[in-house]
């Protein structure tokens, strides 16, 4: 996904289909010149609106920032479940 319009559309879709109740805890941050990063953990519940199914979830995230023209912008955002997988995808 590239660009702010694509990101907005993706998040609209997520929040149209899911009720997300997560709490974020910042684990680490570091700034080095015009680059910075943040590592966080989120935990909570996610409900699929179409089915009503709710589940406890937890995720790790890593966000890399770059300062451009005096403003910090997200350069890269990685977000993944920290639950073990259930095997090889079918």
Rosetta blueprint (number, residue, H / E / L):
1 X L
2 X L
3 X L
4 X H
5 X H
6 X H
7 X H
8 X H
9 X H
10 X H
11 X H
12 X H
13 X H
14 X H
15 X H
16 X H
17 X H
18 X E
19 X E
20 X E
21 X E
22 X E
23 X E
24 X E
25 X E
26 X E
27 X E
28 X E
29 X E
30 X E
31 X E
32 X E
33 X L
34 X L
35 X E
36 X E
37 X E
38 X E
39 X E
40 X E
41 X E
42 X E
43 X E
44 X E
45 X E
46 X E
47 X E
48 X E
49 X L
50 X L
51 X L
52 X L
53 X L
54 X E
55 X E
56 X E
57 X E
58 X E
59 X E
60 X E
61 X E
62 X E
63 X E
64 X E
65 X E
66 X E
67 X E
68 X E
69 X L
70 X L
71 X E
72 X E
73 X E
74 X E
75 X E
76 X E
77 X E
78 X E
79 X E
80 X E
81 X E
82 X L
83 X L
84 X L
85 X L
86 X L
87 X L
88 X L
89 X L
90 X L
